[in-house]
């Protein structure tokens, strides 16, 4: 590790500690040239797949874009922020578990719809209307039928 003060290559680790969550290591280091001390952090780096968009262009996966999509669909809906964060984390975990270097944006959109379906049916319809490019009222009607469960009749 290069010293941030004198740029020397020789540094030694004085102390290492694992974070409470267990996903980060904090290291205290000392430069052997200038004798100054500094802290470094070691974390796991997971690579998310590149997103292949409709037109064939590629872009880096963006958690912020995913959050924006959720927030637009959930605008003025009573869904806690923690639930949204959990849904996004769920999508990211699925993407990582696929182990693919690239993924089509359509697949991510389907994952978003699955999570929105669990969170809020109105948000699901909102997202689906844009994602599936609804053209008329029949498209909305079909989507509503998709989320409605058969109602049981009351016994007399």
N, C-alpha and C positions, 0 to 999 in steps of 0.2 A: 504494500500500500504506500503510495506516494505521500510525503508530508505536505500538508496544505500551506505550511509556512515557508519552508526552504526548498521544496520540491525534491528532496532527497528520496531515494528509493528504499533506504534501510529504515524500517520502523519495526518496533516489537509490540506484541500484545501484552498489556499489563493485567487486564481483567476482562472476562467475558461473562455475560449474564443473558439468560433466555427470558423473553418477555412473559408476562402472565398468561397471555393467550397461547404462547408456545410457537408463534409463527415468525418471530424476529429475534435476532441475537444482537445485543449491544456490546461493542468492544471498546475498551479504553486502550489507546495506543500511545507510544512514546517514540519520538524521532531519535535515532541514534546519532544524528549529526548535530541538530540544534537543541536537542533535549526538551523540546516543547511537547505537550500532550494534547491529544484530540480524541474525539469519539467518532466511531463509525457504526453503521447499522447494516446488518445482513438480513435480507428478506428473500423469500421465494419469489421467483419471477415466472409467472405462467403466461404463456403466449396464446392470446385469443386469435381465432382465425380471421383472415381478411374477408371482407364482405364483397361479394360480387353483386353489383346492382343490376337493375333491369336492363340497362343499356350495355352491359358487359364491362363497365368500368369497375375498378377495384378501389376500396377504401379501407382504412383501418377501422376496426370495431370501435364504437364509441358508446360508453355507458351513458354519457350525457344525452346522446340522441335517443337512446332507449328511454331514458327518464322523461325526455320531452314528449315522446309519443304517449307514454302513460299519463302524464299530467294533462295533455290535451284531451284525452279520452275521459279522464276522471275529473275534468273541470267542474267544480261545484258539486261533487259527489261526496258522500260521507265515508270516505275510505281513509284510514289512518296511514300516515307517511311510512310507518314501520312496515305495514303490509305491502306497500308499493316497493320499498327497498328489498323486502324478502322475495317478492316476485321477480325483481330484476336479478337478485342474487341467484335465484333458481334458474333463470334463463342462462346466466353466465356459467353456472355449474354444468348445465346441459351441454353448452357449447364446448366447454373444456373437456367434458367426458367423451365427446365425439372424437376428439383427437385429430380433427381435420385441420388442414392449413388454410382452407378456403370454405366459405359457405355462401349459398345464394341468399339474398335479402328476403326472398319469399319465405324461406324456412324460418328465419327470425321472426317475420311477421306472424306466422302460424303459432310460434311459441308465445308471442305477445298476446295473441287472441286467446290461447288456452289459459294464460294467467289472468287476463281480464275477465274471462268467463267465470273464474273462481271468485274474483274480487267483487265485481259489480256488473250486472247484466246490462244496465243502461250504457255503461262505458264500453262494454263489449260491442253493443250495437253501433255506438258512435265510431269506434275504431274500424269495425267491419264495413261500415258504410263508405269510409274513405279507402280502406285497404282493398276491398273487393269492388270498388268503383260502382256503387249502386247507381242505377239509372232512373228508377222510378219507384213508386210506392210498393209495387209487387216485390221488389228486392228487399225492402224493409219488412214486409209481411212475411216473407220466407225466413228471414233472419229471426224474427220474433217467434215464429213457429218452432224454429230450431232450439230456442232456449226455454220454451214453455214445456213444462212437464204435464203429462195427462192428469187432469183433475179427477179426483175420486168423488163420486156422488155420495151424498149423505144418505144413510139408511133412515127410513121412516119408522 
